Every structure is written in structure tokens, then in C-alpha cells.
Amino acid sequence: MLTYTMDVEPRSTWLRTTPGDFARTLPFCVTEAGEFFANSRFATSRSHKASHLLFYTVSGEGWLRQEGQEIRLPEGAALFLDCREPQSYGTLGEAGHWHHLWVHVSGSGADALSALLIPEGKPQRVFLPDSAKELFTQVFSELPKETSQSQVLAGEAVHRLLARMIASGARSQTKAGDENRRLIEESAAYIRASCAEPLSIPDLLARTHMSKSYYLRLFRQYMGTTPYNYLLRCRVTRAKELLELTDLPLAVIAEQTGFCDESNFSTRFSRIAGASPAQYRRNAITYKAGS
């Protein structure tokens, strides 16, 4: 459900497109975008939309309410939110106007980056320099063309905007946030170095002195996956090296990479690498022979 008061100046723009099959396969698929010169009564309330929304304030100030929090969006503020959760936003009363740029985007890339930009489902405001407007301009320029190339270029601009937001958020972290990141990065390094050994969550928690739920949440936020899946990927990476560089039997590689037996090794490796260990080795040998 969508309700709004469209109190915007006539020079405002609202671009819409209906993505085709190709666009829907892209990691960043732009569906709508606009530049609103919003006046004091501008407001929107939405219960659900299957996309993410990116805001950037050029001048004036706006507000957003979602997940029990209210965020102010002054000049230079950028924010990324998941529209599948109810939200409302509009011009901040005392500001009187809110000149802002916005883009609706869906796709696997947007979903993946939301873990970094919307931790625990709560939008995080960051600040971007004035040069961010150039990337929005690229979106506005490419979206109406509706060609395969223009869809890729519009998605690329959104990707670069979100990457800048992540970098800006990292720079503005508190000392506590910096310490948490350091502990998680050290934990990931420990997993890489010890991936052939039996590892458990209690082992990892003992090195970070965090609660289990807090550790798991931070690990997913900073590393993009769970500790267990990260461990499996490290083991598979090491197994790839041994398959390519040695003629060790599969059972020995399974033992040296922390898998309990050859059957488990084959199942896990195939699922992650997209080929069985034997197939991966054959492909590597074929490639080397032909290179």
C-alpha cells in the first residue's frame, strides 16, 4: 500500500521502467529513479515494495521512519533502505524543502550489500561528497534508453554509490566499532590458518570474548557469511591448491583439509566449487596442458 502527498516543484523528475528478462538477471536492477524538489508538505508512506531505495540529499532536509527509528537526512546524507519493511519519509518541517535524489533498485547485489548498509534491518545514514550527484546523473541518463548496455551502466552507477556508502560508514565508525571489526578480521584470519583443524564456535568465541549471538551477527556483517560457511570455503580453497599442485589421493587431501572423510569432502567440494574434486583436477590438468 502506498500513500503520498506529492508536494514537489514542477521541475522534479520521476523516471520509471519495466525491466526485461536481461535486466532482472543483473545484480543491480534499477526500476525507478528521480530528482525531487520537495516542498514542506511532501510525504510518503509505504507498507511494502519488493526493492531497495537509495536516497541522497542535495539541500534542505528530509526524515525517514522505519523499524521504530527516525533518521534525519540533511545535506550530503545518503541512506539505503529495504522497502519490504513498512516505511515513511518526507520533508522535515522546519527545513521547508528537501531537494533529494533517489533510486529504486532490486537484484542479488542489492540484497547482498544490504547486510552491510542495513545491519539488523536498521538503515544507517552516511555522508557522501557532492560528487555523488554525478553517479545519480548517470542513472538518470541511462534509465530511459532501456537498452541492455544502459541497464548495465545504470546498475554500475548504483553499485559505485553503495560502495562509497560502505566506505564512508567504515570511516565514521566509533572506536568500539573499529575494535569489533579488528576482532572479526582476526577471527577470520585464525579460521584461514587453522582450517584443517577441528574448529567450533566455542573455540572462536574464546578468542573474541563475545556472546555467541553478537559474534555471529558481526561475523556475517563484516565477512558476508557465517563462520561455518567461511570455514568450508577456506577448506575448499586449500583443497583446490592440492588438487592442482600435487598428485595426492583424494582421501589424503580430504584429511589434510579438515574434511572427515573422502565422501564428505567430495560432497562439500562439489556443492561449493560446482565440480567434483576429480573433475576439478582433470580440468586443471587439461588447462595446464593446453596453456
Salt bridges, closest charged atoms under 4 A:
ASP7 OD2 - ARG41 NE 3.91
GLU9 OE1 - ARG11 NE 2.70
ASP21 OD1 - ARG24 NH2 2.51
GLU32 OE2 - LYS49 NZ 3.03
GLU35 OE2 - HIS99 NE2 2.71
GLU61 OE2 - ARG72 NE 2.89
GLU70 OE1 - ARG65 NE 2.65
ASP82 OD1 - ARG84 NE 2.92
GLU94 OE2 - ARG72 NH2 3.57
ASP111 OD1 - HIS52 ND1 3.84
ASP111 OD1 - ARG84 NH2 3.24
GLU120 OE2 - ARG217 NE 2.36
ASP130 OD1 - LYS133 NZ 2.93
GLU142 OE1 - LYS145 NZ 3.45
GLU179 OE2 - ARG182 NH2 2.36
GLU186 OE2 - ARG182 NH1 2.50
GLU241 OE1 - ARG238 NH1 2.92
